[in-house]
Amino acid sequence: MPSFNIVVLPGDGIGPEVAAAGVEALKAIGEVYGHTFNFDEKLIGGIAIDERNDPYPADTDAACLAADAVLLGAVGGPKWDLQPKRPEQGLLAVRKSLGLFANLRPMDVAPSQAFRSPLKEDIVSGADMLIVRELTGGLYFGKQTRTETQATDECLYTVAEVERVARVAFEAARKRRNKVTSVDKANVIETSRLWRETIIKLHKAEYSDVELEHALVDSMAMHLVTRPKSFDVIVTENMFGDILSDLASVLPGSIGLLGSASLGATGKGLYEPIHGSAPDIAGKDLANPIGTLKSVSMLLRFSLNLSKEADALDAAIEAVIAAGQLTKDLGGTLPGSEVTKAIVAQIRAGASVAA
Ligand SMILES: NC(=O)c1ccc[n+]([C@@H]2O[C@H](COP(=O)([O-])OP(=O)(O)OC[C@H]3O[C@@H](n4cnc5c(N)ncnc54)[C@H](O)[C@@H]3O)[C@@H](O)[C@H]2O)c1
């Protein structure tokens, strides 16, 4: 029986609630499809600061490095906001240690669900995009300086960093609708000019079969809300990707619906919902587990090569949404744990129909 080692990092706020949902779904998939998932739960974020005075303890790092995949809930909360050690340092540390350079955030709005969007239905209905965000370079990792009266943040990109994330985007586009939109600010910023030149060269050399267009980040912010259906794969640098992917995340109607995968050069990945620790609803069983379950689907697909199982989980999620078994953020009345139960029941029901 195939066996996989999954490290689970519940973290803070609603993190433990949604991570538990992910574990439940994986257990059901293991039982139905005959796989063994070994779970190893470790500390990260605020709880790790509280218990170990370190947002990313060494034993967490060792376990993540040895695992087949890592499932994360969320980190952070007001309790740690003014402390010198920050929960988010744990997140940056795990990404760095695992060499994760590409963050994939799929976002789609099924026509039957378009009414949930804050935008007009005809604008979002059928939108289906994948945002590929560079994760290790740019302003978030550059040298920082600070005096009483001024501060600087260095923005650094190398050709190799741009090429490797662009490859992820071009390869993904080939499996989707074969179009890449590269987002930069090449009219003003030097790293963006390097970004654009590198993408153009790589496209010409290796991916000329894929349609490529370029957009400036400011106009892209407008396009994402005025014509989101025109995009397939979007690739961009770290900070632009951070902002644009949050913008795109509201299109389906709740941030609780979306998952993400962070991938490196090996098959190993970190999978997490795109939302934060939502301290306002933590401990109330109100958290929507679907973003985490979509992340689990990517974990199955990208790190464990279990596409059939990922398809089954996606189908179970869709069935539960279509049946209106929803948490409060989507206008429903169910606790998060009941939505998870409904999805697990669908996984089992789907498997018995297939058999
Ligand atoms: N990757 C991460 O771990 C991550 C990402 C973003 C923010 N954060 C941290 O999370 C904390 C809270 O940040 P925030 O409030 O800006 O963002 P957030 O995503 O935690 O919450 C934003 C809003 O969305 C709601 N929400 C989020 N997830 C939901 C879910 N699954 N179901 C239902 N509703 C959901 C929340 O209740 C809140 O109203 C901060 O400390 C922040 O630094 C962590």
PDBQT file of the ligand as one rigid body, heavy atoms in Angstrom, charges set to zero:
ROOT
HETATM    1  N1  LIG A 401      -0.604  32.653   5.078  1.00  0.00    +0.000 N 
HETATM    2  C1  LIG A 401      -0.967  33.110   6.269  1.00  0.00    +0.000 C 
HETATM    3  O1  LIG A 401      -0.845  32.413   7.255  1.00  0.00    +0.000 OA
HETATM    4  C2  LIG A 401      -1.560  34.480   6.370  1.00  0.00    +0.000 A 
HETATM    5  C3  LIG A 401      -2.072  35.134   5.241  1.00  0.00    +0.000 A 
HETATM    6  C4  LIG A 401      -2.712  36.367   5.422  1.00  0.00    +0.000 A 
HETATM    7  C5  LIG A 401      -2.794  36.933   6.701  1.00  0.00    +0.000 A 
HETATM    8  N2  LIG A 401      -2.247  36.268   7.750  1.00  0.00    +0.000 N 
HETATM    9  C6  LIG A 401      -2.373  36.780   9.130  1.00  0.00    +0.000 C 
HETATM   10  O2  LIG A 401      -3.708  36.481   9.578  1.00  0.00    +0.000 OA
HETATM   11  C7  LIG A 401      -4.121  37.469  10.524  1.00  0.00    +0.000 C 
HETATM   12  C8  LIG A 401      -5.466  38.034  10.118  1.00  0.00    +0.000 C 
HETATM   13  O3  LIG A 401      -5.314  38.708   8.860  1.00  0.00    +0.000 OA
HETATM   14  P1  LIG A 401      -6.518  39.356   8.059  1.00  0.00    +0.000 P 
HETATM   15  O4  LIG A 401      -7.671  39.557   8.965  1.00  0.00    +0.000 OA
HETATM   16  O5  LIG A 401      -5.958  40.496   7.298  1.00  0.00    +0.000 OA
HETATM   17  O6  LIG A 401      -6.894  38.260   6.932  1.00  0.00    +0.000 OA
HETATM   18  P2  LIG A 401      -7.737  36.921   7.066  1.00  0.00    +0.000 P 
HETATM   19  O7  LIG A 401      -7.659  36.234   5.757  1.00  0.00    +0.000 OA
HETATM   20  O8  LIG A 401      -7.328  36.159   8.257  1.00  0.00    +0.000 OA
HETATM   21  O9  LIG A 401      -9.256  37.423   7.303  1.00  0.00    +0.000 OA
HETATM   22  C9  LIG A 401      -9.886  38.369   6.438  1.00  0.00    +0.000 C 
HETATM   23  C10 LIG A 401     -11.414  38.217   6.564  1.00  0.00    +0.000 C 
HETATM   24  O10 LIG A 401     -11.802  37.012   5.895  1.00  0.00    +0.000 OA
HETATM   25  C11 LIG A 401     -12.464  36.143   6.810  1.00  0.00    +0.000 C 
HETATM   26  N3  LIG A 401     -12.004  34.779   6.540  1.00  0.00    +0.000 N 
HETATM   27  C12 LIG A 401     -10.722  34.391   6.330  1.00  0.00    +0.000 A 
HETATM   28  N4  LIG A 401     -10.651  33.074   6.152  1.00  0.00    +0.000 NA
HETATM   29  C13 LIG A 401     -11.906  32.611   6.240  1.00  0.00    +0.000 A 
HETATM   30  C14 LIG A 401     -12.478  31.314   6.158  1.00  0.00    +0.000 A 
HETATM   31  N5  LIG A 401     -11.744  30.213   5.925  1.00  0.00    +0.000 N 
HETATM   32  N6  LIG A 401     -13.808  31.192   6.324  1.00  0.00    +0.000 NA
HETATM   33  C15 LIG A 401     -14.580  32.266   6.557  1.00  0.00    +0.000 A 
HETATM   34  N7  LIG A 401     -14.102  33.521   6.645  1.00  0.00    +0.000 NA
HETATM   35  C16 LIG A 401     -12.776  33.689   6.489  1.00  0.00    +0.000 A 
HETATM   36  C17 LIG A 401     -12.075  36.610   8.194  1.00  0.00    +0.000 C 
HETATM   37  O11 LIG A 401     -13.067  36.265   9.154  1.00  0.00    +0.000 OA
HETATM   38  C18 LIG A 401     -11.891  38.099   8.014  1.00  0.00    +0.000 C 
HETATM   39  O12 LIG A 401     -13.130  38.740   8.122  1.00  0.00    +0.000 OA
HETATM   40  C19 LIG A 401      -3.010  38.521  10.550  1.00  0.00    +0.000 C 
HETATM   41  O13 LIG A 401      -2.206  38.275  11.673  1.00  0.00    +0.000 OA
HETATM   42  C20 LIG A 401      -2.235  38.277   9.262  1.00  0.00    +0.000 C 
HETATM   43  O14 LIG A 401      -0.887  38.661   9.379  1.00  0.00    +0.000 OA
HETATM   44  C21 LIG A 401      -1.656  35.050   7.621  1.00  0.00    +0.000 A 
ENDROOT
TORSDOF 0
